[in-house]
Amino acid sequence: MFKIFRHLLPLFIVQFFTWLGLFSLWIYATPVITKYIFATTDAGSTAFESGTTWVGICFAFYSTLAALLAFALPTFLKYISKEKLHACALIAGAAGLLLIYFIKNKYLLFFSFAFIGIAWSSISTIPYSIISSIAPQEKMTTYFAVFNFSVVIPQVTAAFLLSYLNKNIFAGETIFVIVTGGVCMFIGGVIMFFAAGSVTTKHM
């Protein structure tokens, strides 16, 4: 088990930063968009309701885009490795998260969420494809079982870390939590790009 974890460590690190970015969006998208785009923090207001609805629309948009892009991934993989493609997708997702800081118009959010959709398309497929390609057939189940921790660990971390940052560092300015998520995802993309070779060798 330890040998498998050590083999997957570079991918674990990438996953850690990736999912911190995702959880920053999933947890704080509503308070950020309602406050900074719809200019309200009053949960009982019409503007807040509109903002919440718009968050749902944006999420549906990036999820649908990601599903459609998944069909195009095999074409891209003819010209670039899985690891490099995933790195590029993560950097695109980081750009999408960081763009939210600058956007003041709800329609322009679609540009941001388009980049996030690119990232999500890769996040939900490529890491699992990498595991399938490097794990020995007889250890495939164990590899995936260990790999599941790469989602659980950042989820637990995000629950405490992002809340702490919001309250104690950012003084409730939730937009900076998503900016932090964007930085984390960018770090994940850079690590994926340069550490690609260390996760592509089969472990015997």
Buried (B, 14 or more C-beta within 10 A) or exposed (E): EEEBBEBBBBBBBBBBBBBBBBBBBBBBBBBBBBBBBBEBBEEEBEBBBBBBEBBEEBBEBBBEBBEEBBEEBEEBBEEEEBBBBBBBBBBBBBBBBBBBBEBEEBEEBBEBBBBBBBBBBBBEBBBEBBBEEBBEEEBEEEBEEBBEEBBEBBEEBBEEBBEEBBEEEBEEEBBBBBBBBBBBBBBBBBBBBEBBEEBBEEBE
